[in-house]
Amino acid sequence: MQLGTRWTAGGEPPASVPEVMRVQIAAVEAVIPFDQLGQPAPRWTLTWLEGKPIAELDTGVIVSLTEDGDAVVHHDTDGFA
């Protein structure tokens, strides 16, 4: 696994994040209550596994690519992390 980078939800994802994943990341962020109890926005961590990007939000939400190149969203309690 190759370590990528981190960025704050609501910010611009790194240029290395494929567009198809950016769409799903934006969809996840659209439902996050950023101002909940004055807490700071969660952060995304971008890593690479077998050459494929994986973006994981501090909340446990994961955006990754299927073998066909489609972006999927799941939660680490689904057994994927």
C-alpha positions as CSV (number, residue, x, y, z in Angstrom):
1,M,0.0,0.0,0.0
2,Q,1.3,3.5,-0.9
3,L,0.4,6.4,1.4
4,G,-1.3,9.2,-0.3
5,T,-2.5,12.4,1.4
6,R,-5.2,13.9,3.6
7,W,-7.6,16.7,3.0
8,T,-10.5,18.3,4.9
9,A,-14.1,17.3,3.8
10,G,-15.5,20.2,1.7
11,G,-12.1,21.0,0.3
12,E,-10.6,20.1,-3.1
13,P,-9.5,16.5,-3.4
14,P,-6.0,15.9,-4.6
15,A,-5.5,15.9,-8.4
16,S,-4.7,12.2,-8.3
17,V,-8.3,11.4,-7.3
18,P,-10.2,10.2,-10.4
19,E,-13.2,12.2,-11.4
20,V,-15.6,9.2,-10.9
21,M,-14.5,9.1,-7.2
22,R,-14.8,12.9,-6.9
23,V,-18.5,12.7,-7.8
24,Q,-19.1,10.1,-5.0
25,I,-16.9,12.1,-2.5
26,A,-19.0,15.2,-3.2
27,A,-22.2,13.1,-2.7
28,V,-21.0,11.9,0.7
29,E,-20.0,15.4,1.7
30,A,-23.4,16.7,0.7
31,V,-25.0,14.8,3.6
32,I,-22.4,15.5,6.2
33,P,-23.5,18.1,8.9
34,F,-20.2,20.0,8.9
35,D,-21.4,22.3,11.7
36,Q,-22.7,19.7,14.1
37,L,-21.9,20.7,17.7
38,G,-19.1,22.9,16.5
39,Q,-16.9,20.0,15.6
40,P,-14.3,20.4,12.9
41,A,-15.0,18.9,9.5
42,P,-13.8,15.3,9.1
43,R,-10.8,14.6,7.0
44,W,-10.3,12.2,4.1
45,T,-7.3,10.0,3.8
46,L,-6.2,8.9,0.3
47,T,-4.2,5.7,0.0
48,W,-3.4,3.3,-2.8
49,L,-3.9,-0.4,-2.8
50,E,-2.6,-2.5,-5.7
51,G,-2.5,0.8,-7.7
52,K,-6.1,1.8,-7.0
53,P,-7.1,4.8,-5.0
54,I,-9.1,4.5,-1.8
55,A,-10.5,7.5,0.0
56,E,-11.6,7.0,3.6
57,L,-13.3,9.7,5.7
58,D,-12.6,9.9,9.4
59,T,-16.2,8.8,10.0
60,G,-15.5,5.4,8.4
61,V,-17.1,6.1,5.0
62,I,-14.9,4.7,2.2
63,V,-15.0,5.6,-1.5
64,S,-13.1,3.1,-3.8
65,L,-13.1,1.8,-7.3
66,T,-14.5,-1.5,-8.6
67,E,-12.6,-3.7,-11.0
68,D,-14.7,-2.0,-13.8
69,G,-13.6,1.5,-12.7
70,D,-16.9,2.5,-11.0
71,A,-16.8,4.4,-7.7
72,V,-18.6,2.8,-4.8
73,V,-19.3,4.1,-1.3
74,H,-19.4,1.8,1.7
75,H,-18.7,2.0,5.4
76,D,-15.9,0.2,7.2
77,T,-18.4,-1.8,9.2
78,D,-19.4,-3.5,5.9
79,G,-16.2,-5.6,6.3
80,F,-14.3,-3.8,3.6
81,A,-11.7,-2.0,5.7
